[in-house]
Amino acid sequence: MSPRRVSLSEVDRQNIVYSEAEQRLINNTLKTTRASLLRLATLRSNPGPARRRQLKDQIRQCKVALAPYKKIPKEIWLIIFELYCQFGQLSTRVTRRQSPVVITQVCSAWRQIVLSMPKVWSDVHLGDEVNLARMWLERAGNIPRALETSEEPSHYYHRPQTIQNFICSFPFRKLHLSEYDARRIYFTQIPVESLLLLEDLALLKPTTHWAVTPFSPHRFPNLVSLQVDTEMMPDFHVSRPFATWKKLRVLRLECGLAKAKCLEILRDASSLEDCSLRIRSYYHDEDSTIESADVANLKIFRLSFPLTFGLRSFLDRLTFPNLHTLILITPSSVNLQDIPQLLHYLAQRVGSLRSLNIHRLHVNVDVGLVLECLPLLQVLELVCDKITTRTAERIGRGELGGCLRELHDCGFHNLYEFLQACELRRDVTQSQCPNTSGAIASLDKVSVRSFKRVPDCKRRISKLRKDGVEFRVV
């Protein structure tokens, strides 16, 4: 079959994948045109610059037609560029070295493609390149933007006013504002419609005791995630804002709150799935006046509490049937003597628990007791008491923690025992039939601290890693 007629005058405006026969025809045209251009240089009579421009333009069109990118349809390039630009998105400041800008510098064809993609220009991590950020955001079309600032600018001290102008000019789905910017932006001057689409709001990294300017008149009806690292709760201009945010799924509050306030938030935010709260002790916070809270959708709960806090009495007032991850963060001076009672309580009240993390607790915990009380745990992280060889063997055989996949010890006593448990668990899981009902889970991640060396430790750890166990000695 003869190749179709190739129109070189259209190669700049068409996205054609040429066949091999057509490429040979274009190659022959390119050679002929180059030869004609060389002959013009040897002629005594001057044919005029118009003829030279015509031949050079024809050569350029042939090169465009044979360029590698012409073999790939534009639709494929759109997907490739989108994936490339997503990698590391919002991880670094807006600069001329970021992915979309780099692509525009490769060739005119790539530049036209990436400039026609609003999605890759919608996310900005702002430093001092304010003018570049403005040009960046202008190319995002009608797509809601994401803006993040993380520190005080080195020389552009009008950045908060610029950010305020950005918010007034473009729709935003995400705002992560540093302390420097958040306390200098006047939200009362921003039109209500500018923040109607906001889903993710974070006030980050305070350096001093400060309060954010009031958010009035904004009510954030589409808010899905809220993070507050400030010393004080911002003024949301609503008496109980969490009751109005029906879409709120993620809440992280680092500002210290009274026990009653925390329970009120958990009662109001009925759609929460991931929640982090910090409790501050107040002597007038009487347990008898505090209502209980039913948080049926909560799956991940982080709780930071002070020295004088009654953890058990607080948990008694919560009902979370679907909780699978509990993270308790305590000051180093806390000594929870009622760990066994806490474990029995969790076994009775939180049957769905799959991950337990206790941070900064300077008291050793019996791992065997934890795994007996919570046999369905898949992730366990705490300061482990010295475990016996018998306990290590039971963990290895799956008699304790048969569902356990991650075990992290913040103590310094159990390197040898953990090696023994991992090696035995590896042998057990490799010998059992896959996908068997009630099969013992493999230990995928193990970390332990140690001051002493165990004989042949490096070789044993290397062998475990080759077998797929991520074993770390911190």
C-alpha positions as CSV (number, residue, x, y, z in Angstrom):
1,M,0.0,0.0,0.0
2,S,1.4,3.4,-1.0
3,P,2.0,5.9,1.8
4,R,-0.4,8.8,2.1
5,R,0.7,12.2,0.8
6,V,2.7,14.0,3.5
7,S,1.9,17.7,3.8
8,L,4.9,19.2,5.5
9,S,3.2,22.6,5.8
10,E,0.8,21.1,8.4
11,V,3.3,19.3,10.7
12,D,3.3,22.3,13.1
13,R,-0.5,22.1,13.5
14,Q,-1.1,18.4,13.4
15,N,-0.3,15.5,15.8
16,I,0.4,12.7,13.4
17,V,2.3,9.5,14.0
18,Y,3.9,8.8,10.6
19,S,4.4,5.3,9.3
20,E,7.8,3.9,8.3
21,A,7.2,4.5,4.6
22,E,6.1,8.1,5.3
23,Q,9.2,8.6,7.4
24,R,11.4,7.4,4.6
25,L,9.7,9.8,2.2
26,I,10.3,12.7,4.7
27,N,13.9,11.7,5.0
28,N,14.4,11.7,1.3
29,T,12.7,15.2,1.1
30,L,15.1,16.4,3.9
31,K,18.2,15.2,2.0
32,T,17.0,16.7,-1.3
33,T,16.2,20.1,0.4
34,R,19.6,20.2,2.1
35,A,21.3,19.5,-1.2
36,S,19.4,22.3,-2.8
37,L,20.4,24.7,-0.1
38,L,24.1,23.7,-0.5
39,R,23.8,24.3,-4.3
40,L,22.5,27.8,-3.8
41,A,25.7,28.7,-1.9
42,T,27.8,27.7,-5.0
43,L,25.7,29.6,-7.6
44,R,27.2,32.8,-8.9
45,S,23.8,34.3,-9.5
46,N,22.1,35.3,-6.2
47,P,18.7,33.5,-6.1
48,G,17.5,35.9,-3.3
49,P,16.9,35.4,0.4
50,A,13.3,34.4,-0.1
51,R,14.4,31.1,-1.7
52,R,16.9,30.4,1.1
53,R,14.2,31.0,3.8
54,Q,11.8,28.7,1.9
55,L,14.3,25.9,1.9
56,K,15.3,26.4,5.5
57,D,11.7,26.4,6.5
58,Q,11.2,23.1,4.7
59,I,14.2,21.6,6.4
60,R,12.8,22.7,9.8
61,Q,9.4,21.1,9.0
62,C,11.1,17.8,8.0
63,K,12.9,17.8,11.3
64,V,9.7,18.5,13.2
65,A,8.0,15.7,11.4
66,L,10.8,13.2,12.3
67,A,11.2,14.4,15.9
68,P,10.9,11.5,18.5
69,Y,8.0,13.2,20.3
70,K,5.9,13.0,17.0
71,K,5.8,9.2,17.5
72,I,3.8,9.6,20.7
73,P,0.3,11.0,20.6
74,K,-0.4,14.2,22.6
75,E,-2.8,12.3,24.9
76,I,0.0,10.1,26.1
77,W,2.3,13.1,26.7
78,L,-0.5,14.7,28.8
79,I,-0.5,11.7,31.1
80,I,3.3,11.5,31.3
81,F,3.7,15.1,32.1
82,E,1.0,15.0,34.8
83,L,2.6,12.0,36.5
84,Y,6.1,13.7,36.3
85,C,4.8,16.9,37.8
86,Q,2.9,15.1,40.6
87,F,6.2,13.6,41.9
88,G,7.4,15.9,44.6
89,Q,4.5,18.3,44.2
90,L,4.4,21.0,47.0
91,S,7.6,19.5,48.4
92,T,9.9,22.4,47.3
93,R,9.4,26.1,46.7
94,V,8.2,27.5,43.4
95,T,11.4,27.9,41.4
96,R,12.4,27.8,37.8
97,R,13.8,24.3,38.4
98,Q,10.5,22.7,39.2
99,S,9.0,20.1,36.9
100,P,6.5,22.1,34.8
101,V,9.1,24.9,34.2
102,V,11.8,22.4,33.2
103,I,9.4,20.8,30.7
104,T,8.8,24.1,29.0
105,Q,12.5,24.5,28.4
106,V,12.9,21.3,26.4
107,C,11.3,22.2,23.1
108,S,8.4,24.3,21.7
109,A,6.1,21.3,21.3
110,W,6.5,20.2,24.9
111,R,6.1,23.8,26.0
112,Q,2.8,24.1,24.2
113,I,1.5,20.9,25.7
114,V,2.5,21.6,29.4
115,L,1.2,25.2,29.2
116,S,-2.2,23.9,28.1
117,M,-2.4,21.7,31.3
118,P,-4.0,23.7,34.1
119,K,-3.7,20.9,36.6
120,V,0.1,21.0,36.8
121,W,0.1,24.7,37.7
122,S,-2.5,24.5,40.5
123,D,-0.2,23.7,43.5
124,V,2.3,26.2,44.9
125,H,4.8,26.1,47.8
126,L,5.7,29.7,48.2
127,G,9.0,31.2,49.3
128,D,10.3,34.5,47.9
129,E,9.4,33.9,44.2
130,V,6.1,35.8,44.5
131,N,6.0,37.0,40.9
132,L,6.7,33.5,39.6
133,A,4.0,32.1,41.9
134,R,1.5,34.6,40.5
135,M,2.2,33.5,36.9
136,W,2.1,29.9,38.0
137,L,-1.4,30.3,39.6
138,E,-2.8,32.2,36.7
139,R,-2.2,29.2,34.4
140,A,-4.4,26.9,36.6
141,G,-7.6,28.1,34.9
142,N,-10.7,27.3,37.0
143,I,-9.1,24.5,38.9
144,P,-9.1,25.1,42.7
145,R,-5.5,25.8,43.8
146,A,-3.3,24.6,46.7
147,L,-0.9,27.0,48.5
148,E,1.6,26.2,51.2
149,T,4.1,28.5,53.0
150,S,6.4,27.1,55.6
151,E,8.7,29.8,56.9
152,E,9.4,33.5,57.1
153,P,10.5,34.9,53.8
154,S,14.1,36.0,53.6
155,H,13.5,39.4,51.9
156,Y,9.9,39.6,50.6
157,Y,8.1,40.9,53.7
158,H,4.9,41.9,51.8
159,R,4.2,38.2,51.2
160,P,1.1,38.0,53.5
161,Q,-0.6,40.8,51.6
162,T,0.3,39.1,48.3
163,I,-1.2,35.8,49.6
164,Q,-4.3,37.6,50.6
165,N,-4.6,39.0,47.1
166,F,-4.1,35.5,45.7
167,I,-6.9,34.2,47.9
168,C,-9.2,37.0,46.7
169,S,-8.3,36.3,43.0
170,F,-8.3,32.5,42.7
171,P,-10.3,29.6,44.1
172,F,-8.4,27.5,46.7
173,R,-9.0,23.9,47.9
174,K,-6.0,23.9,50.2
175,L,-4.2,26.5,52.3
176,H,-1.3,25.6,54.6
177,L,-0.1,28.9,56.2
178,S,3.0,29.5,58.3
179,E,2.8,31.5,61.5
180,Y,4.3,34.5,59.7
181,D,1.6,34.6,57.1
182,A,-1.5,33.5,59.1
183,R,-1.3,36.2,61.7
184,R,-0.9,38.9,59.0
185,I,-3.7,38.0,56.7
186,Y,-7.1,39.8,57.2
187,F,-9.6,37.1,56.5
188,T,-12.4,39.7,57.1
189,Q,-11.3,41.4,53.9
190,I,-11.5,38.3,51.8
191,P,-14.9,37.7,50.0
192,V,-16.9,34.8,51.3
193,E,-17.0,33.1,47.9
194,S,-13.2,33.0,47.7
195,L,-13.1,30.2,50.4
196,L,-16.3,28.3,49.7
197,L,-14.3,25.5,48.0
198,L,-11.6,25.3,50.7
199,E,-11.2,21.6,51.9
200,D,-7.8,21.6,53.7
201,L,-6.8,24.4,56.1
202,A,-3.6,24.2,58.2
203,L,-2.0,26.8,60.5
204,L,1.6,25.7,60.9
205,K,4.7,26.0,63.0
206,P,4.2,28.8,65.5
207,T,7.3,30.4,66.9
208,T,5.6,32.6,69.6
209,H,2.4,32.8,71.6
210,W,0.0,34.2,69.0
211,A,-3.5,34.1,67.7
212,V,-4.7,34.0,64.1
213,T,-6.9,36.9,63.0
214,P,-10.6,36.0,63.1
215,F,-11.9,34.0,60.2
216,S,-15.2,35.9,60.1
217,P,-17.3,35.8,58.0
218,H,-16.1,32.5,56.5
219,R,-17.7,29.3,57.6
220,F,-15.8,26.8,55.4
221,P,-18.8,24.6,54.4
222,N,-16.7,22.1,52.5
223,L,-13.9,21.7,55.0
224,V,-12.5,18.1,55.1
225,S,-9.2,18.6,56.9
226,L,-8.2,21.1,59.7
227,Q,-4.7,21.3,61.3
228,V,-3.9,23.9,64.0
229,D,-0.4,24.1,65.5
230,T,-1.1,27.4,67.2
231,E,-1.1,28.0,71.0
232,M,-4.7,29.1,70.9
233,M,-7.7,27.9,69.0
234,P,-8.6,30.3,66.2
235,D,-11.8,32.3,66.2
236,F,-14.1,30.7,63.6
237,H,-16.9,33.1,64.3
238,V,-19.2,30.2,65.1
239,S,-20.1,29.1,68.6
240,R,-19.7,25.3,67.8
241,P,-18.0,25.2,64.4
242,F,-17.3,21.5,64.4
243,A,-21.1,20.8,64.5
244,T,-21.4,22.7,61.2
245,W,-18.5,21.0,59.3
246,K,-20.4,17.9,58.2
247,K,-17.6,16.9,55.8
248,L,-14.7,17.1,58.3
249,R,-12.7,13.9,58.2
250,V,-9.3,14.8,59.5
251,L,-8.7,17.0,62.6
252,R,-5.3,17.7,64.2
253,L,-5.3,20.2,67.1
254,E,-2.0,21.0,68.9
255,C,-3.5,23.8,71.0
256,G,-4.1,22.6,74.5
257,L,-7.8,22.1,75.3
258,A,-9.8,21.2,78.4
259,K,-11.2,17.7,78.7
260,A,-14.8,18.9,78.3
261,K,-13.9,20.9,75.2
262,C,-12.2,17.8,73.6
263,L,-15.3,15.7,74.3
264,E,-17.5,18.5,72.9
265,I,-15.5,18.5,69.7
266,L,-15.7,14.7,69.4
267,R,-19.5,14.8,69.9
268,D,-20.0,17.6,67.3
269,A,-17.6,16.3,64.6
270,S,-19.5,13.1,64.0
271,S,-17.9,12.4,60.6
272,L,-14.3,12.4,61.9
273,E,-12.1,9.5,60.8
274,D,-8.6,10.8,61.9
275,C,-8.3,12.9,65.0
276,S,-5.4,14.3,67.1
277,L,-6.1,16.2,70.3
278,R,-3.9,17.7,73.0
279,I,-5.4,17.9,76.5
280,R,-4.4,20.5,79.0
281,S,-5.2,20.0,82.7
282,Y,-7.7,22.4,84.2
283,Y,-8.6,21.9,87.9
284,H,-12.1,23.1,87.3
285,D,-12.7,20.4,84.7
286,E,-14.9,18.2,86.8
287,D,-15.7,14.7,85.4
288,S,-19.2,14.8,86.7
289,T,-20.1,17.7,84.4
290,I,-18.7,16.1,81.2
291,E,-21.0,14.4,78.7
292,S,-19.9,11.3,76.9
293,A,-19.2,11.2,73.1
294,D,-20.0,8.6,70.5
295,V,-17.5,8.7,67.6
296,A,-18.7,5.9,65.4
297,N,-16.6,6.9,62.3
298,L,-13.3,7.4,64.1
299,K,-10.6,5.1,62.9
300,I,-7.3,6.9,64.0
301,F,-7.1,8.7,67.4
302,R,-4.0,10.5,68.7
303,L,-4.2,11.8,72.3
304,S,-1.5,13.9,74.0
305,F,-2.2,14.2,77.8
306,P,-0.4,15.8,80.8
307,L,1.0,14.4,84.0
308,T,-2.2,14.8,86.1
309,F,-4.6,13.6,83.4
310,G,-6.9,10.6,84.1
311,L,-6.6,8.6,80.9
312,R,-9.0,5.9,81.9
313,S,-11.8,8.3,83.0
314,F,-11.5,10.1,79.6
315,L,-11.6,6.9,77.5
316,D,-14.6,5.7,79.6
317,R,-16.6,8.6,78.1
318,L,-15.8,7.6,74.5
319,T,-17.5,5.0,72.3
320,F,-15.5,4.2,69.2
321,P,-16.6,0.9,67.7
322,N,-14.5,1.3,64.5
323,L,-11.2,2.5,66.0
324,H,-8.2,0.6,64.6
325,T,-5.3,2.9,65.6
326,L,-4.7,4.4,69.0
327,I,-1.6,6.6,69.6
328,L,-1.0,7.8,73.2
329,I,1.6,10.6,73.7
330,T,2.7,11.3,77.2
331,P,5.3,13.5,78.9
332,S,8.4,11.6,79.9
333,S,7.6,12.1,83.6
334,V,4.3,10.1,83.4
335,N,4.4,6.6,84.9
336,L,1.2,4.7,84.0
337,Q,1.1,2.1,86.7
338,D,-2.3,0.8,85.5
339,I,-1.1,-0.5,82.1
340,P,-2.7,-3.9,82.7
341,Q,-6.1,-2.3,83.5
342,L,-5.8,-0.1,80.4
343,L,-5.1,-3.1,78.2
344,H,-8.1,-5.0,79.6
345,Y,-10.2,-1.9,79.0
346,L,-9.1,-1.7,75.4
347,A,-9.7,-5.4,74.9
348,Q,-13.3,-5.0,76.2
349,R,-14.2,-1.6,74.6
350,V,-12.2,-1.4,71.4
351,G,-12.4,-4.8,69.8
352,S,-11.5,-3.4,66.4
353,L,-8.1,-2.1,67.5
354,R,-5.3,-3.1,65.2
355,S,-2.5,-0.6,66.0
356,L,-1.3,0.6,69.4
357,N,1.4,3.2,69.8
358,I,2.6,4.6,73.2
359,H,5.2,7.4,72.9
360,R,7.5,8.9,75.4
361,L,6.4,6.6,78.2
362,H,9.3,5.9,80.6
363,V,7.9,2.6,81.9
364,N,8.5,-0.8,80.4
365,V,5.5,-2.7,79.2
366,D,5.1,-6.5,79.1
367,V,4.8,-7.3,75.4
368,G,3.4,-10.7,76.2
369,L,0.6,-9.2,78.2
370,V,-0.3,-6.7,75.4
371,L,-0.5,-9.4,72.8
372,E,-2.6,-11.6,75.1
373,C,-5.1,-8.8,75.8
374,L,-5.1,-7.6,72.2
375,P,-4.6,-10.7,70.0
376,L,-5.7,-8.9,66.8
377,L,-3.0,-6.2,66.9
378,Q,-1.1,-5.8,63.6
379,V,1.1,-2.8,64.7
380,L,2.7,-2.4,68.2
381,E,5.1,0.4,69.2
382,L,6.1,1.1,72.9
383,V,8.9,0.6,75.4
384,C,9.1,-3.1,75.8
385,D,10.1,-4.8,79.1
386,K,12.7,-7.5,78.8
387,I,11.1,-10.5,77.2
388,T,12.0,-14.1,77.9
389,T,13.1,-16.6,75.4
390,R,9.8,-18.4,75.9
391,T,7.8,-15.2,75.0
392,A,10.1,-14.7,71.9
393,E,9.4,-18.3,70.8
394,R,5.6,-17.9,71.3
395,I,5.7,-14.7,69.2
396,G,7.7,-16.4,66.5
397,R,5.3,-19.4,66.3
398,G,2.3,-17.1,66.2
399,E,0.9,-18.2,69.6
400,L,1.2,-14.5,70.6
401,G,0.5,-11.8,68.1
402,G,-0.5,-14.1,65.3
403,C,-1.7,-11.1,63.3
404,L,1.3,-8.9,64.1
405,R,3.0,-7.4,61.1
406,E,5.0,-4.5,62.7
407,L,6.8,-4.5,66.1
408,H,8.8,-1.5,67.3
409,D,10.6,-1.5,70.6
410,C,11.7,1.9,72.1
411,G,13.7,0.1,74.8
412,F,17.2,-1.3,74.8
413,H,16.8,-4.9,76.0
414,N,15.5,-7.2,73.3
415,L,17.7,-7.3,70.2
416,Y,18.5,-11.0,70.6
417,E,15.0,-12.0,71.5
418,F,13.5,-10.1,68.5
419,L,16.0,-11.7,66.1
420,Q,14.9,-15.1,67.5
421,A,11.2,-14.2,67.1
422,C,11.7,-12.9,63.5
423,E,13.6,-15.9,62.4
424,L,11.1,-18.3,63.8
425,R,8.1,-16.4,62.4
426,R,9.8,-16.3,59.0
427,D,10.2,-20.1,59.0
428,V,6.6,-20.6,60.2
429,T,5.1,-18.3,57.5
430,Q,7.2,-19.8,54.7
431,S,6.1,-23.3,55.5
432,Q,2.4,-22.6,55.8
433,C,0.0,-22.7,52.8
434,P,-0.7,-19.2,51.5
435,N,-4.2,-17.7,51.8
436,T,-5.1,-20.3,54.5
437,S,-7.9,-19.3,56.9
438,G,-6.3,-18.4,60.2
439,A,-2.8,-18.2,58.7
440,I,-0.1,-16.5,60.8
441,A,0.9,-13.1,59.5
442,S,4.5,-12.5,58.6
443,L,6.5,-9.9,60.6
444,D,7.3,-7.3,57.9
445,K,8.8,-4.4,59.9
446,V,10.7,-4.7,63.2
447,S,12.8,-2.0,64.9
448,V,14.7,-2.3,68.2
449,R,17.3,-0.2,70.1
450,S,20.4,-1.9,71.5
451,F,23.7,-1.0,73.2
452,K,25.2,-4.4,73.0
453,R,26.3,-6.6,70.2
454,V,24.7,-10.0,69.5
455,P,27.0,-12.7,68.1
456,D,26.6,-12.9,64.3
457,C,24.1,-10.1,64.5
458,K,24.9,-8.5,61.1
459,R,24.7,-11.7,59.2
460,R,21.3,-12.7,60.8
461,I,19.8,-9.2,60.1
462,S,21.1,-9.3,56.5
463,K,19.5,-12.7,56.0
464,L,16.2,-11.4,57.4
465,R,16.2,-8.4,55.1
466,K,16.9,-10.7,52.1
467,D,13.8,-12.7,53.1
468,G,11.7,-9.5,53.1
469,V,11.8,-8.4,56.8
470,E,12.6,-4.8,57.3
471,F,14.7,-5.2,60.5
472,R,16.3,-2.0,61.9
473,V,18.6,-1.5,64.9
474,V,18.3,2.1,66.0
